[in-house]
């Protein structure tokens, strides 16, 4: 006698229920992290915009990448790029965020990066944006414009409760990363010190007066 096996019926989500909403928060965060890694490494603006339309979680998770993709010819480029740069710097060197997200973290090295060090790769990508803005005829964008916008964002993101002031090694790493991105395009890579000092001064100004 051949034993008959009934086909197991899988439980399906009710009609009209987004399957994404049924996933655990930890899994959603990791999926967003891997998507962000891919979209940051490649110039896929069209894919970025499509991914952000999937749901609110992806829209929020990819917000930083979208800010950094605003072209230098756009009138809001400086403010958007500065906010994205500061947000990225915070995320890159947030030890707790790295521990929670693991290989899905934006600083994790993976096969889509040209460099073994993701922060170096990101800085190289963003320096190309600054270089394009530096040499374009219109609108005229100076490094001082980026510096003023970064200074404002360092304070605004803390005041709004989006980020907490960085300290110790994380603060120094953030300053070095931002300074390396905003280096004058005509200077070699080891001439980051003046920009790093400016960023550190901006951090002191932005955070030391918050309690007063």
Residue frames as a rotation matrix with the C-alpha (Angstrom) as fourth column:
UNK 1
0.583 0.812 0.000 0.00
0.812 -0.583 0.000 0.00
0.000 0.000 -1.000 0.00
UNK 2
-0.389 -0.715 0.581 1.43
0.699 -0.640 -0.321 3.28
0.601 0.281 0.748 -1.05
UNK 3
-0.065 0.318 -0.946 1.21
0.884 -0.421 -0.202 5.85
-0.463 -0.849 -0.254 1.68
UNK 4
0.227 0.235 0.945 -0.24
0.732 -0.681 -0.007 9.08
0.642 0.694 -0.327 0.48
UNK 5
-0.534 -0.443 -0.720 1.18
0.790 -0.565 -0.238 12.31
-0.302 -0.696 0.652 1.75
UNK 6
0.628 0.771 0.103 -1.01
0.773 -0.604 -0.192 15.31
-0.085 0.200 -0.976 1.91
UNK 7
-0.153 -0.661 0.734 0.53
0.646 -0.629 -0.432 18.48
0.747 0.409 0.524 0.63
UNK 8
-0.221 0.012 -0.975 1.26
0.913 -0.348 -0.211 20.78
-0.342 -0.937 0.066 3.53
UNK 9
0.495 0.476 0.727 -0.51
0.671 -0.741 0.029 24.06
0.552 0.473 -0.686 3.20
UNK 10
-0.610 -0.770 -0.188 1.67
0.746 -0.478 -0.464 27.00
0.267 -0.423 0.866 4.08
UNK 11
0.240 0.663 -0.709 0.22
0.822 -0.527 -0.215 29.77
-0.516 -0.531 -0.672 6.14
UNK 12
-0.328 -0.290 0.899 -0.17
0.811 -0.574 0.111 32.85
0.484 0.766 0.423 4.01
UNK 13
-0.893 0.020 -0.449 -0.50
0.237 -0.828 -0.509 36.46
-0.382 -0.561 0.734 4.99
UNK 14
0.109 0.994 -0.018 -4.04
0.600 -0.080 -0.796 37.88
-0.792 0.076 -0.605 4.68
UNK 15
0.048 -0.014 0.999 -4.79
0.960 -0.276 -0.050 39.61
0.277 0.961 0.000 1.40
UNK 16
0.658 0.193 0.728 -3.69
0.191 -0.978 0.087 43.22
0.729 0.082 -0.680 1.49
UNK 17
0.920 -0.388 -0.054 -1.12
-0.002 -0.142 0.990 42.68
-0.392 -0.910 -0.132 4.27
UNK 18
0.564 -0.783 -0.264 2.41
-0.679 -0.258 -0.687 43.78
0.469 0.567 -0.677 3.25
UNK 19
0.760 -0.310 -0.572 4.73
0.394 0.919 0.026 40.83
0.517 -0.245 0.820 3.81
UNK 20
-0.214 -0.902 0.375 7.48
0.166 -0.412 -0.896 43.25
0.963 -0.130 0.238 4.82
UNK 21
-0.006 0.287 0.958 5.51
-0.794 -0.583 0.170 44.23
0.607 -0.760 0.232 7.92
UNK 22
0.918 0.393 -0.047 5.53
-0.301 0.771 0.561 40.63
0.257 -0.501 0.826 9.11
UNK 23
0.279 -0.900 -0.336 9.33
0.381 0.425 -0.821 40.43
0.881 0.101 0.462 9.27
UNK 24
0.524 -0.197 -0.829 11.18
0.833 -0.086 0.547 40.88
-0.179 -0.977 0.119 12.60
UNK 25
0.975 -0.127 -0.181 12.68
-0.134 -0.991 -0.030 44.35
-0.176 0.054 -0.983 13.12
UNK 26
0.206 -0.970 0.127 16.21
-0.271 0.068 0.960 42.90
-0.940 -0.232 -0.249 13.33
UNK 27
-0.132 -0.207 0.969 15.86
0.756 0.611 0.234 41.23
-0.641 0.764 0.075 9.93
UNK 28
0.805 0.470 0.362 14.43
0.593 -0.636 -0.493 44.39
-0.002 0.611 -0.791 8.38
UNK 29
0.772 -0.557 -0.305 17.40
-0.363 -0.782 0.507 46.39
-0.521 -0.281 -0.806 9.67
UNK 30
-0.154 -0.878 0.454 19.89
0.040 0.454 0.890 43.92
-0.987 0.155 -0.035 8.17
UNK 31
0.184 0.289 0.940 18.13
0.926 0.270 -0.264 43.85
-0.330 0.918 -0.218 4.79
UNK 32
0.981 0.194 0.025 18.19
0.194 -0.944 -0.267 47.65
-0.029 0.267 -0.963 4.67
UNK 33
0.449 -0.885 -0.124 21.88
-0.344 -0.300 0.890 47.59
-0.825 -0.357 -0.438 5.61
UNK 34
-0.261 -0.550 0.794 22.80
0.513 0.617 0.596 45.30
-0.818 0.563 0.121 2.72
UNK 35
0.512 0.506 0.694 20.71
0.859 -0.280 -0.429 47.35
-0.022 0.816 -0.578 0.27
UNK 36
0.953 -0.166 -0.252 22.43
-0.118 -0.973 0.197 50.52
-0.278 -0.158 -0.947 1.47
UNK 37
0.060 -0.979 0.197 25.86
-0.021 0.196 0.980 48.95
-0.998 -0.063 -0.009 1.00
UNK 38
-0.146 -0.078 0.986 25.05
0.878 0.448 0.165 48.04
-0.455 0.890 0.003 -2.60
UNK 39
0.692 0.529 0.491 23.48
0.706 -0.639 -0.307 51.38
0.151 0.559 -0.815 -3.52
UNK 40
0.793 -0.474 -0.383 26.31
-0.193 -0.791 0.581 53.36
-0.578 -0.386 -0.718 -1.94
UNK 41
-0.094 -0.925 0.367 28.98
0.171 0.348 0.922 51.43
-0.981 0.150 0.125 -3.79
UNK 42
-0.548 -0.032 0.836 27.41
0.824 0.153 0.546 51.78
-0.145 0.988 -0.057 -7.21
UNK 43
-0.873 0.250 -0.420 25.99
-0.267 -0.963 -0.019 54.86
-0.409 0.096 0.908 -8.90
UNK 44
-0.739 0.671 0.063 22.46
0.578 0.584 0.570 53.52
0.345 0.457 -0.820 -9.12
UNK 45
-0.928 0.373 -0.016 20.29
-0.315 -0.805 -0.502 56.57
-0.200 -0.461 0.865 -8.49
UNK 46
-0.278 0.876 -0.394 17.31
-0.754 0.055 0.655 55.10
0.595 0.480 0.645 -10.35
UNK 47
-0.148 0.179 -0.973 17.48
0.331 0.936 0.121 51.90
0.932 -0.304 -0.198 -8.26
UNK 48
-0.919 -0.224 -0.323 17.84
0.378 -0.272 -0.885 53.99
0.110 -0.936 0.335 -5.11
UNK 49
-0.716 0.697 0.044 14.67
-0.699 -0.715 -0.039 55.93
0.005 -0.058 0.998 -5.83
UNK 50
-0.027 0.710 -0.704 12.77
-0.477 0.610 0.633 52.73
0.879 0.353 0.322 -6.64
UNK 51
-0.435 -0.212 -0.875 13.96
0.523 0.731 -0.437 51.03
0.733 -0.648 -0.207 -3.43
UNK 52
-0.999 0.030 -0.026 12.86
0.003 -0.610 -0.793 53.98
-0.039 -0.792 0.609 -1.31
UNK 53
-0.424 0.902 -0.084 9.33
-0.838 -0.356 0.414 53.64
0.344 0.246 0.906 -2.65
UNK 54
-0.536 0.202 -0.819 8.94
0.128 0.979 0.158 50.09
0.834 -0.021 -0.551 -1.30
UNK 55
0.503 0.693 -0.516 7.99
0.682 0.049 0.730 51.20
0.531 -0.719 -0.448 2.22
UNK 56
0.881 -0.080 0.466 8.76
-0.284 -0.878 0.386 53.64
0.378 -0.472 -0.796 4.99
UNK 57
0.760 -0.631 0.160 11.53
0.125 0.383 0.915 51.48
-0.638 -0.675 0.370 6.51
UNK 58
0.142 -0.720 0.679 13.55
0.971 0.235 0.046 51.48
-0.193 0.653 0.733 3.29
UNK 59
0.562 0.112 0.819 12.84
0.427 -0.888 -0.171 55.18
0.708 0.446 -0.547 2.72
UNK 60
0.940 -0.217 0.263 14.24
-0.340 -0.545 0.767 56.04
-0.023 -0.810 -0.586 6.16
UNK 61
0.601 -0.732 0.322 17.17
0.330 0.594 0.734 53.61
-0.728 -0.334 0.599 5.87
UNK 62
0.034 -0.577 0.816 18.30
0.997 0.080 0.014 54.96
-0.073 0.813 0.578 2.50
UNK 63
0.914 0.396 -0.087 17.81
0.395 -0.918 -0.027 58.63
-0.090 -0.010 -0.996 3.37
UNK 64
0.392 -0.848 -0.357 21.54
-0.089 -0.422 0.902 59.22
-0.916 -0.322 -0.241 3.93
UNK 65
-0.412 -0.548 0.728 22.47
0.641 0.393 0.659 57.72
-0.647 0.738 0.189 0.57
UNK 66
0.359 0.638 0.681 19.86
0.928 -0.318 -0.191 59.83
0.095 0.701 -0.707 -1.20
UNK 67
0.883 -0.067 -0.464 21.22
0.102 -0.938 0.330 63.01
-0.457 -0.339 -0.822 0.40
UNK 68
-0.029 -0.997 -0.072 24.73
-0.059 -0.070 0.996 62.20
-0.998 0.034 -0.057 -0.82
UNK 69
-0.385 -0.058 0.921 23.42
0.818 0.442 0.370 61.53
-0.428 0.895 -0.123 -4.35
UNK 70
0.733 0.609 -0.303 21.97
0.412 -0.752 -0.514 65.03
-0.541 0.251 -0.803 -4.82
UNK 71
0.301 -0.679 0.670 24.00
0.928 0.046 -0.371 66.34
0.220 0.733 0.644 -7.82
UNK 72
-0.475 -0.606 -0.638 26.28
0.743 -0.665 0.079 69.41
-0.472 -0.436 0.766 -7.43
UNK 73
-0.876 0.164 0.454 24.17
0.231 -0.683 0.693 71.30
0.423 0.712 0.561 -9.97
UNK 74
0.105 0.965 -0.239 21.10
0.748 0.082 0.659 71.11
0.655 -0.248 -0.713 -7.71
UNK 75
0.072 -0.073 0.995 20.43
-0.266 -0.963 -0.051 74.29
0.961 -0.261 -0.089 -5.68
UNK 76
0.760 0.270 0.591 20.10
-0.628 0.073 0.775 72.25
0.166 -0.960 0.225 -2.46
UNK 77
0.550 -0.554 -0.625 23.25
0.112 0.790 -0.602 70.18
0.828 0.261 0.496 -3.04
UNK 78
-0.407 -0.837 0.366 25.47
-0.294 -0.259 -0.920 71.76
0.865 -0.482 -0.141 -0.37
UNK 79
-0.187 0.401 0.897 22.99
-0.982 -0.111 -0.155 71.38
0.037 -0.909 0.414 2.48
UNK 80
0.831 0.544 -0.120 21.91
-0.547 0.837 0.007 67.89
0.104 0.059 0.993 1.39
UNK 81
0.399 -0.765 -0.506 25.48
0.059 0.572 -0.818 66.67
0.915 0.296 0.274 0.88
UNK 82
-0.495 -0.600 0.629 26.62
-0.557 -0.336 -0.759 68.10
0.667 -0.726 -0.168 4.23
UNK 83
0.195 0.637 0.745 23.76
-0.971 0.235 0.053 66.41
-0.141 -0.734 0.665 6.09
UNK 84
0.918 0.146 -0.368 24.42
-0.253 0.931 -0.262 63.11
0.305 0.334 0.892 4.34
UNK 85
0.072 -0.984 -0.161 28.16
-0.101 0.154 -0.983 63.36
0.992 0.087 -0.088 5.01
UNK 86
-0.467 -0.214 0.858 27.68
-0.819 -0.260 -0.511 64.02
0.332 -0.942 -0.054 8.71
UNK 87
0.548 0.737 0.395 25.09
-0.817 0.573 0.065 61.24
-0.179 -0.359 0.916 9.05
UNK 88
0.779 -0.306 -0.548 27.39
-0.087 0.812 -0.577 58.79
0.621 0.497 0.606 7.27
UNK 89
-0.271 -0.940 0.207 30.36
-0.350 -0.104 -0.931 59.74
0.897 -0.325 -0.301 9.44
UNK 90
-0.141 0.309 0.940 28.30
-0.989 -0.003 -0.147 59.14
-0.043 -0.951 0.306 12.57
UNK 91
0.820 0.567 0.074 27.13
-0.560 0.823 -0.095 55.75
-0.115 0.037 0.993 11.32
UNK 92
0.485 -0.695 -0.531 30.56
-0.248 0.472 -0.846 54.62
0.839 0.542 0.057 10.12
UNK 93
-0.533 -0.846 -0.026 32.17
-0.114 0.103 -0.988 54.95
0.838 -0.524 -0.151 13.55
UNK 94
0.145 0.660 0.737 29.24
-0.960 -0.088 0.267 54.06
0.241 -0.746 0.621 15.83
UNK 95
-0.802 -0.595 -0.051 30.57
-0.560 0.779 -0.283 50.99
0.208 -0.198 -0.958 17.66
UNK 96
-0.520 0.675 0.523 27.16
-0.246 0.468 -0.849 49.93
-0.818 -0.570 -0.077 19.00
UNK 97
0.472 0.695 -0.543 25.58
-0.714 -0.059 -0.697 50.19
-0.517 0.717 0.468 15.55
UNK 98
-0.164 -0.632 -0.758 28.41
-0.895 0.418 -0.155 48.10
0.415 0.652 -0.634 14.06
UNK 99
-0.911 -0.196 0.363 27.92
-0.368 0.783 -0.501 45.46
-0.186 -0.590 -0.786 16.73
UNK 100
-0.157 0.952 0.263 24.16
-0.308 0.206 -0.929 45.31
-0.938 -0.227 0.261 16.18
UNK 101
0.642 0.486 -0.593 24.21
-0.658 -0.048 -0.751 45.23
-0.394 0.873 0.289 12.37
UNK 102
0.271 -0.599 0.753 27.32
0.170 0.800 0.575 43.10
-0.947 -0.028 0.319 11.87
UNK 103
-0.599 -0.577 0.555 28.10
0.588 0.154 0.794 42.44
-0.544 0.802 0.248 8.21
UNK 104
0.212 0.756 0.619 25.13
0.963 -0.268 -0.001 44.60
0.165 0.597 -0.785 7.20
UNK 105
0.458 -0.073 -0.886 26.76
0.443 -0.845 0.298 47.71
-0.771 -0.529 -0.355 8.66
UNK 106
1.000 0.013 -0.013 27.79
-0.003 -0.558 -0.830 50.44
-0.018 0.830 -0.558 6.22
UNK 107
0.385 -0.922 0.035 31.44
-0.903 -0.369 0.222 50.19
-0.192 -0.117 -0.974 7.37
UNK 108
0.361 -0.239 0.901 31.69
-0.108 0.950 0.295 46.45
-0.926 -0.204 0.317 6.71
UNK 109
-0.492 -0.612 -0.619 34.03
-0.742 -0.078 0.666 45.44
-0.456 0.787 -0.416 3.89
UNK 110
0.298 0.582 0.756 32.34
0.051 0.782 -0.622 43.42
-0.953 0.224 0.203 1.19
UNK 111
-0.233 -0.531 0.814 32.92
0.737 0.450 0.505 42.40
-0.635 0.718 0.286 -2.40
UNK 112
0.591 0.493 0.638 31.31
0.793 -0.499 -0.349 45.51
0.146 0.713 -0.686 -3.88
UNK 113
0.871 -0.342 -0.354 33.95
-0.138 -0.860 0.491 47.77
-0.472 -0.378 -0.796 -2.33
UNK 114
0.720 -0.692 -0.058 37.12
-0.044 0.037 -0.998 48.58
0.693 0.721 -0.004 -4.23
UNK 115
-0.224 -0.816 0.532 38.94
-0.651 -0.281 -0.705 49.06
0.726 -0.504 -0.468 -0.93
UNK 116
-0.357 0.049 -0.933 39.37
0.521 0.840 -0.155 46.71
0.776 -0.541 -0.325 2.01
UNK 117
-0.754 0.103 -0.648 38.54
0.551 -0.438 -0.710 49.66
-0.357 -0.893 0.274 4.27
UNK 118
0.017 0.885 0.466 35.00
0.993 -0.068 0.092 50.88
0.113 0.461 -0.880 3.67
UNK 119
0.572 0.208 -0.793 35.59
0.441 -0.894 0.084 54.34
-0.692 -0.398 -0.603 5.16
UNK 120
-0.490 -0.795 -0.357 38.40
-0.012 -0.404 0.915 54.90
-0.871 0.453 0.188 2.64
UNK 121
-0.687 0.309 0.658 36.16
0.726 0.339 0.598 53.70
-0.038 0.889 -0.457 -0.17
UNK 122
0.400 0.910 -0.111 33.33
0.908 -0.409 -0.084 56.03
-0.122 -0.067 -0.990 0.89
UNK 123
0.272 -0.374 -0.887 35.73
0.158 -0.892 0.424 58.97
-0.949 -0.255 -0.184 1.20
UNK 124
-0.791 -0.588 0.172 37.05
0.225 -0.018 0.974 58.33
-0.569 0.809 0.146 -2.33
UNK 125
-0.317 0.770 0.554 33.53
0.940 0.175 0.294 58.22
0.129 0.613 -0.779 -3.74
UNK 126
0.622 0.644 -0.446 32.50
0.729 -0.684 0.030 61.44
-0.286 -0.344 -0.895 -1.99
UNK 127
-0.150 -0.750 -0.644 35.69
0.201 -0.661 0.723 63.28
-0.968 -0.021 0.250 -2.93
UNK 128
-0.752 -0.046 0.658 34.69
0.654 0.074 0.753 62.84
-0.083 0.996 -0.025 -6.58
UNK 129
0.330 0.934 0.138 31.47
0.923 -0.350 0.159 64.70
0.197 0.075 -0.978 -5.79
UNK 130
0.558 -0.193 -0.807 33.36
0.367 -0.815 0.448 67.53
-0.744 -0.546 -0.384 -4.08
UNK 131
-0.559 -0.828 0.037 35.81
0.345 -0.192 0.919 67.67
-0.754 0.527 0.393 -6.98
UNK 132
-0.381 0.510 0.771 32.96
0.900 0.013 0.436 67.95
0.212 0.860 -0.464 -9.49
UNK 133
0.694 0.679 -0.238 31.41
0.720 -0.665 0.200 70.78
-0.023 -0.310 -0.950 -7.50
UNK 134
0.187 -0.734 -0.653 34.81
0.388 -0.555 0.736 72.51
-0.902 -0.391 0.182 -7.13
UNK 135
-0.769 -0.633 0.091 35.43
0.277 -0.201 0.940 72.70
-0.576 0.748 0.330 -10.89
UNK 136
-0.088 0.788 0.610 31.91
0.996 0.084 0.035 73.36
-0.024 0.610 -0.792 -12.15
UNK 137
-0.788 -0.228 0.571 31.09
0.374 -0.915 0.151 76.84
0.488 0.333 0.807 -13.48
UNK 138
-0.538 0.693 0.481 27.59
-0.767 -0.638 0.062 77.15
0.349 -0.336 0.875 -12.05
UNK 139
0.917 0.164 0.365 26.53
-0.076 -0.825 0.560 77.19
0.392 -0.541 -0.744 -9.33
UNK 140
-0.043 -0.984 0.174 29.82
-0.358 -0.147 -0.922 78.21
0.933 -0.102 -0.345 -7.74
UNK 141
0.943 0.305 -0.134 30.56
-0.017 0.443 0.896 76.00
0.333 -0.843 0.423 -4.72
UNK 142
0.029 -0.949 0.313 33.53
-0.640 -0.258 -0.724 76.56
0.768 -0.179 -0.615 -2.40
UNK 143
-0.382 -0.241 -0.892 34.91
0.435 0.805 -0.404 74.33
0.815 -0.543 -0.203 0.34
UNK 144
-0.990 0.024 0.139 33.86
-0.127 -0.581 -0.804 77.02
0.062 -0.814 0.578 2.80
UNK 145
-0.198 0.978 -0.073 30.24
-0.882 -0.145 0.449 76.42
0.428 0.153 0.890 1.76
UNK 146
0.204 0.203 -0.958 30.54
0.050 0.975 0.217 72.75
0.978 -0.093 0.189 2.68
UNK 147
-0.713 -0.576 -0.401 32.30
0.426 0.099 -0.899 73.62
0.557 -0.812 0.174 5.95
UNK 148
-0.788 0.486 0.378 29.54
-0.608 -0.711 -0.353 76.00
0.097 -0.508 0.856 7.03
UNK 149
0.168 0.911 -0.376 26.87
-0.767 0.360 0.531 73.45
0.619 0.199 0.759 6.17
UNK 150
-0.050 -0.277 -0.960 28.69
0.315 0.907 -0.278 70.64
0.948 -0.316 0.041 8.02
UNK 151
-0.941 -0.328 0.084 29.10
0.060 -0.405 -0.912 72.89
0.333 -0.854 0.401 11.06
UNK 152
-0.414 0.870 0.267 25.36
-0.894 -0.444 0.060 73.56
0.171 -0.214 0.962 11.08
UNK 153
0.332 0.572 -0.750 24.45
-0.463 0.792 0.398 69.87
0.822 0.215 0.528 10.66
UNK 154
-0.540 -0.593 -0.598 26.74
0.277 0.546 -0.791 68.77
0.795 -0.592 -0.131 13.51
UNK 155
-0.957 0.226 0.183 24.62
-0.272 -0.472 -0.839 70.90
-0.103 -0.852 0.513 15.81
UNK 156
-0.252 0.947 -0.198 21.20
-0.947 -0.198 0.254 70.38
0.202 0.252 0.947 14.21
UNK 157
0.000 0.248 -0.969 21.29
-0.248 0.939 0.240 66.57
0.969 0.241 0.061 14.28
UNK 158
-0.780 -0.294 -0.552 22.13
0.451 0.347 -0.822 66.61
0.433 -0.891 -0.138 18.01
UNK 159
-0.867 0.492 0.086 19.56
-0.458 -0.715 -0.528 69.28
-0.198 -0.497 0.845 18.87
UNK 160
-0.081 0.882 -0.464 16.87
-0.918 0.115 0.378 67.37
0.387 0.457 0.801 16.97
UNK 161
0.206 0.138 0.969 17.75
-0.761 0.644 0.070 64.16
-0.615 -0.752 0.237 18.83
UNK 162
0.859 0.100 -0.502 18.84
-0.454 0.601 -0.658 62.23
0.235 0.793 0.562 15.73
UNK 163
0.285 -0.849 -0.445 22.39
0.366 0.525 -0.768 61.74
0.886 0.056 0.460 17.02
UNK 164
0.940 -0.121 -0.318 24.37
0.281 -0.251 0.926 62.06
-0.192 -0.960 -0.201 20.24
UNK 165
0.656 -0.744 -0.125 27.70
-0.752 -0.631 -0.193 63.95
0.065 0.220 -0.973 20.39
UNK 166
0.733 -0.483 -0.480 30.60
0.255 0.848 -0.464 61.66
0.631 0.217 0.745 19.52
UNK 167
0.770 -0.522 0.367 33.49
-0.597 -0.386 0.703 61.29
-0.225 -0.761 -0.609 21.95
UNK 168
0.278 -0.751 0.599 37.01
-0.219 0.557 0.801 59.85
-0.935 -0.354 -0.009 22.06
UNK 169
-0.678 -0.645 0.352 38.22
0.116 0.379 0.918 57.80
-0.726 0.663 -0.182 19.13
UNK 170
-0.034 0.755 0.655 34.85
0.946 0.236 -0.223 57.96
-0.323 0.612 -0.722 17.36
UNK 171
0.773 0.291 -0.563 34.98
0.208 -0.956 -0.208 61.76
-0.599 0.044 -0.799 17.39
UNK 172
-0.099 -0.907 -0.410 38.52
-0.422 -0.335 0.843 61.81
-0.901 0.256 -0.350 16.01
UNK 173
-0.656 -0.121 0.745 37.62
0.479 0.696 0.535 59.27
-0.583 0.708 -0.399 13.32
UNK 174
0.428 0.879 0.210 34.57
0.806 -0.265 -0.530 61.29
-0.410 0.396 -0.822 12.28
UNK 175
0.638 -0.232 -0.734 36.66
-0.202 -0.971 0.131 64.45
-0.743 0.064 -0.666 11.97
UNK 176
-0.472 -0.880 0.056 39.34
-0.242 0.190 0.951 62.66
-0.848 0.435 -0.303 9.95
UNK 177
-0.384 0.408 0.828 36.75
0.794 0.604 0.070 61.15
-0.472 0.684 -0.556 7.61
UNK 178
0.707 0.704 -0.069 34.86
0.591 -0.641 -0.490 64.42
-0.389 0.305 -0.869 7.00
UNK 179
0.410 -0.638 -0.652 38.13
-0.361 -0.770 0.526 66.33
-0.837 0.019 -0.546 6.64
UNK 180
-0.599 -0.661 0.452 39.45
0.124 0.481 0.868 63.86
-0.791 0.576 -0.207 4.07
UNK 181
0.037 0.704 0.709 36.27
0.949 0.197 -0.246 64.28
-0.313 0.682 -0.661 1.98
UNK 182
0.909 0.408 -0.081 36.41
0.382 -0.895 -0.230 68.08
-0.166 0.178 -0.970 2.11
UNK 183
-0.022 -0.982 -0.186 40.11
0.460 -0.175 0.870 68.28
-0.888 -0.066 0.456 1.25
UNK 184
0.273 0.030 -0.962 40.99
-0.648 -0.733 -0.207 70.73
-0.711 0.679 -0.181 -1.51
UNK 185
0.921 0.228 0.315 40.90
0.021 0.779 -0.626 68.62
-0.388 0.584 0.713 -4.71
UNK 186
0.731 -0.674 -0.104 44.28
-0.317 -0.200 -0.927 69.89
0.604 0.711 -0.360 -5.93
UNK 187
0.057 -0.727 0.684 46.10
-0.997 -0.077 0.001 68.70
0.051 -0.682 -0.729 -2.78
UNK 188
-0.455 -0.287 -0.843 47.53
-0.331 0.933 -0.140 65.18
0.827 0.215 -0.520 -2.25
UNK 189
0.325 0.749 -0.577 45.95
0.183 0.549 0.816 62.74
0.928 -0.371 0.041 0.17
UNK 190
-0.131 -0.433 -0.892 48.26
0.935 0.245 -0.256 63.51
0.329 -0.868 0.373 3.11
UNK 191
-0.925 -0.168 0.340 47.15
0.093 -0.970 -0.225 67.16
0.367 -0.176 0.913 3.27
UNK 192
-0.025 0.977 -0.211 44.06
0.533 0.192 0.824 66.51
0.846 -0.092 -0.525 5.41
UNK 193
-0.510 -0.265 -0.819 45.23
0.854 -0.039 -0.519 68.16
0.106 -0.963 0.246 8.63
UNK 194
-0.987 0.155 0.043 43.81
-0.159 -0.979 -0.125 71.69
0.022 -0.131 0.991 8.08
UNK 195
-0.290 0.940 -0.179 40.38
-0.489 0.015 0.872 70.30
0.823 0.340 0.456 7.20
UNK 196
-0.064 0.223 -0.973 40.42
0.625 0.769 0.135 67.89
0.778 -0.600 -0.189 10.15
UNK 197
-0.832 -0.288 -0.474 41.19
0.553 -0.503 -0.664 70.78
-0.047 -0.815 0.578 12.52
UNK 198
-0.801 0.588 0.111 38.31
-0.516 -0.773 0.369 72.78
0.303 0.239 0.923 11.07
UNK 199
-0.020 0.820 -0.573 35.92
-0.106 0.568 0.816 69.86
0.994 0.077 0.075 11.60
UNK 200
-0.298 -0.157 -0.942 37.10
0.845 0.416 -0.337 69.36
0.445 -0.896 0.008 15.19
UNK 201
-0.990 -0.047 -0.130 36.59
0.098 -0.900 -0.425 73.07
-0.097 -0.434 0.896 15.87
UNK 202
-0.475 0.878 -0.062 33.10
-0.576 -0.257 0.776 72.80
0.665 0.404 0.628 14.39
UNK 203
-0.007 0.436 -0.900 32.34
0.436 0.811 0.389 69.87
0.900 -0.390 -0.196 16.71
UNK 204
-0.700 -0.306 -0.646 33.51
0.713 -0.237 -0.660 71.88
0.049 -0.922 0.384 19.72
UNK 205
-0.925 0.379 0.028 31.33
-0.377 -0.925 0.048 74.81
0.044 0.034 0.998 18.69
UNK 206
-0.310 0.875 -0.373 28.31
-0.435 0.218 0.874 72.62
0.845 0.433 0.313 17.92
UNK 207
0.185 0.411 -0.892 28.31
0.390 0.803 0.451 70.47
0.902 -0.431 -0.012 21.05
UNK 208
-0.654 -0.553 -0.516 30.01
0.660 -0.083 -0.747 72.35
0.370 -0.829 0.419 23.88
UNK 209
-0.930 0.299 0.213 27.35
-0.346 -0.908 -0.237 75.07
0.122 -0.294 0.948 24.03
UNK 210
-0.375 0.848 -0.374 24.37
0.036 0.416 0.908 72.71
0.926 0.327 -0.187 24.09
UNK 211
-0.117 0.314 -0.942 24.17
0.911 0.413 0.024 72.57
0.396 -0.855 -0.334 27.85
UNK 212
-0.860 -0.288 -0.421 24.42
0.452 -0.812 -0.369 76.33
-0.235 -0.508 0.829 28.33
